């Protein structure tokens, strides 16, 4: 699937769960729970122990069912390893033009991290398919996205950092293409206690909020 179709798929779902987990097994369990709850996509952060193996397992076991990306990608070597493992989209935590150029040249969907209008334009102009605005909540939340979207309506904005069930609809109405949700969706306590059904239920709630916003 080409990068434009990947981006369209993420936009259609409306939510990309950011999976940060203390182990490979926890990460796999979280992704399965999310899928059961109606969100067949996940961003596996490179902070997960043996994250590359997580991506490989998910790719091998759910080839046509899940859309798996790699997040917190901080250098080209890490980016290349994630793509080789099966990641179909890459997310950077901050401005990294080298990674964006690499993904552009290899035809991989990339969501480049940025915060200020200057950074957002720089990331977009180099070739990012969308721009991750992080940490969105710390600088104004949906109001900040709305303020950026107004003069730059052609740039797909993806807020993350402080995305909660209660503000998902606000972000989408403010102009976000989709949102990335972390601990509010993939709850650490639920992971540690093995309560994967709680994650599935939360996923269902997020899906309902997206439907309401649209």
Secondary structure as UniProt FT lines:
FT   HELIX           3..13
FT   STRAND          15..19
FT   HELIX           24..36
FT   TURN            37..38
FT   STRAND          41..45
FT   TURN            46..47
FT   TURN            49..50
FT   HELIX           51..61
FT   TURN            63..65
FT   STRAND          67..71
FT   HELIX           76..85
FT   STRAND          89..91
FT   HELIX           97..106
FT   STRAND          109..114
FT   HELIX           117..126
FT   STRAND          130..133
FT   TURN            134..136
FT   HELIX           137..139
FT   TURN            140..141
FT   HELIX           142..151
FT   TURN            153..154
FT   STRAND          157..159
FT   HELIX           165..167
FT   HELIX           168..174
FT   STRAND          176..181
FT   TURN            183..185
FT   HELIX           188..193
FT   HELIX           196..213
//
